[in-house]
Amino acid sequence: MDTRRSVLVQLAVGGIWLVAQPLHAQMAGTIWRVGILANAATPGFEALLGRMRTELTGLGYVEGKNIAYEFRHAGGQLDRLPDLAAELVQNNVDVIVASGGPASAAASQATSRIPVIFSIVADPVAIKLVSSLRRPGANVTGVTNHDPDQATQQLSLLKELLPQLVRVAIVSEDGLPGVDSSGMIPHERDYFGAARSLGLQPQLIRLKGPTPDLEAALAAAKAHADALILLEVPLAFVEGKRIAELAAIHRLVTVFPSSLSASGATIAYSTSVLENFARVPAIIDRIFKGTPAGEVAVEVNSRRVLIVNAKATKQVGLTVPEAVLRRADRVID
């Protein structure tokens, strides 16, 4: 970390020791450079970036005056992320904001010097981004929507909607970090364990980017399942709408993350990515004011949002129980 971010200068004046302001506050000409690394540039993510810029402006970081942004995205080709992360490091940005597990892993592997702030990461400990949530260590911290009960809650909701449900498709993505000896990432293991504990038969369907064969994937889902859960993986943000459309054609009830409620899924239920990303500016501010990233505890967003799409429920012939409608945060007509 360079002197713009971390150095406090002690001055002896008339025998009294004064602690000067951090150098970033003293250097009127300093422009902080924020590198942003994402799996893909979707409209939803661009909206999140706009909100982040607005929040940082409110904290005194004005674009064109004392802050600049460098945005890199992989266009859904996750194998490009390491090179893009290395480019941001070579450009000597002051912090890297990474969105999603693959981008966050690439950023953390590219540098041990520049602070990395992650968001939209389900389990940062499991994929070895941080040592622990309370004490991240090294140069990485961020915001997680880690919800140990999310898989159970989503699957229980499906059983409430479809009491006779037996088979459920879990749609994930190929090539994500954190695969263990079972061949699964932590998120997939959570859903398989929760499904079996509820007496359901899970079927894993992995999409391969950047241009997955969605027709074949949804045909497989229909052949082997009666409902579908889409995990909050990078391709979900690019292909969510098309997946919802194909699922409706096959009359599959769908549960998507709440961040993808506009895609047309039957139900959207999870923690909110909007709330996750909204907390990033405050972490950037703390780091710019001298706090090492490894000393900033990872923030956990555990508030679930339930959204029912009335039009989508009609398309698949589903009558949503009144109890579910009463619990909904929002009903899309």
C-alpha positions, 0 to 999 in steps of 0.5 A: 500500500502506498503513502497516499493511503496508509502513512500518518505523519507525526510532527513536533511543533513547540514540543507538542506531537501532532498527528497529521491527517492521512496523506490522501486528505492533504494532497489536494491533487490526488485522484483515487483510482478504483479498478472494477472487475466483473464476469460480464457487463450486464445492464443490472451490473451497470445499474449497481455501478451507478449506485456505487458511484452515487454513494461514493459521491456522497462520501466526497469522492467526485468523479473527475475531481478526486476519483476515477474508475477503470472497468474491466469485464470478461464478457462471460469468458471467465478464463479471461479474468486473470489477465484482466486482473493483472492489467488492473494491477499493472495500472496500479489502481488503489483498490479493486472492486470485484463482482462474483466469485470468479472475478474475486478469486482472479483479483485476489490471486493477482495481487497481495498489495492492492486491496481487493473488495468482493461482492456477490460471493456466496461463501468467501471462506469456502473458496479461500478468499479470506481466512474468516469473516471476522478477520479476513487477513491479507489484502481482501475483504468485502460483502457476502450474501452467505446464507447457510439456510438459503438452499433449505429455504428455497427448496422448502418454498418449492415444496410449499408451492408443489406439495407433490414435488420429488425431482428438482433441477439445480442449474449452476455453471461450469468452471467456477472456483471452489470445486472439491473432491466431490466435483462440486462447488460449495453452493452446489453441495449446499443445495444437494444436501438440503434437497436430500434432507427434504426428500427431494431428488436433485439433478445438477445441470451446469451451463458452460459459457460464454454461449451455453446451449440453453435449449438442451439444458432446459430440455434436460431439466424437463426430462429429469425434474418438475421444478428448477432452481437457478443459482446466483452464478455469473451466467445467471445474470446474462442468461436469466431471462432466456432461462425463465422463458424456456422454463415457462415453455416447459411449464417448469416452476422456477425459483431464481435469486431475488437479484433476477426478479425482473427476468420472469421467474415464477418466484425470486427468493434470496438475499439481495445483491442490491443491498450487498453492493450498496455496502461497498462504498463505505468499505472503499472509504475506510480503506482510503482513510488508512484501514488495511483491507485485512482488518475490515470484517467481511459484512454479511447480508442475510435479509431475504427478499421474496418476490412472486411473479403473478404472470409467470405463475399463470404461464406454468399453471401454478396457484400460489398459496395465500400464505406465500402471497402474504409473506411476499415482499412484492408481487409482480402483476 
